[in-house]
C-alpha cells in the first residue's frame, strides 16, 4: 500500500498530545528515558538530549556515555543519572503501563573513531529494548547495515516502535543502503520519507526547513522551523524531545514525533525573538521549551 500525501500537522494536534502529569503520579509513571550517547569527542550531545528530555516531561533521565564523558555530563546537571557505557549490559529494557520507557541512541556517536563500541551498543539496544527506540546521529550509520535493518524488522513484528531522525544527507545514505535509488529527496521529500519508513520498518523524521514525519502510510508536514535551528546541537535537542514524548505517549508514537518537531520549531522561534536568528544556540532552544509547551497548551 502506498503512502498518502502529507497533511500539515496543526498545533491543535500537538496540544492533544501534551503529556501533562496526573495529580497523583510518580517519576517512573511519567516515563524514563535512557540516552545512550556522548562519545569522548562529543559529550555535549548527550547533555543537550538529556536536558531536552527532562524539559519535555520525562520523569527520569539516564545518560549512558563514554568514560571520558561521564564527568562533563554529570556536571551539566545534578538531576541526571549518568553511567559509563563501557561494559554496559542491561537486562531486557521493557516498557510497561506503570513504568513507560524509551531509549535514545546515537546522539554524539563517533561512528569513525569509536565504531566498534557504537556498533555493539546499537546491536544491544535493538536486541533488548522492548520499548520505543529513537535512532539519531552516528547510530544512523549502523542502521544502514543489512543486519540492522533485519533487526528493526524483527522489532516491528514484535510491536516495538523505532524512530529514525535523519537529515537529508543521512537520509540519502539510508536510501542507498536500502536499494532505493529512485528516492529523490530534493524533488519529493515526503515520498522519500515514506519510502524510508517502509524500508526500515520505522517512523522516520526527515529533518529540514520543512520536516516530514512518516510511518510509511501516513505523513505529516511541519513547516514552521526557522533558520535559527540550523546549528550543530539542535538535532540532539529534538532527539531528546522525541524520546521523552515517545516514552510518555506510547499509544501514538507517530503523532508524538510530530508533536516534538512542532514544539522544537516553536521553541526555536521564541529563542530567536530574544536572541535573533543569528545568536540562538541549542541551549536557548531547550530553555524555551516550557514557553513552547504553554503556547501549545493554549489550543487545548
FENQUIRA-V289474 format. One record per helix or strand. SS is the DSSP state (A for helix, B for strand). FROM is the first residue (numbers start at 1). LEN is the number of residues. If there is no record, write none. Layout:
ss = [SS	SS]
from = [FROM	FROM]
len = [LEN	LEN]
This chain:
ss = [B	A	B	A	B	A	B	B	B	A	B	B	A	A	B	A	A	B	B	B	A	A	A	A	A]
from = [7	11	32	43	60	67	81	93	101	115	129	132	139	146	162	168	189	203	211	219	227	234	250	282	289]
len = [2	6	5	13	6	9	4	2	5	14	2	4	5	12	3	10	11	4	4	4	3	15	30	6	9]
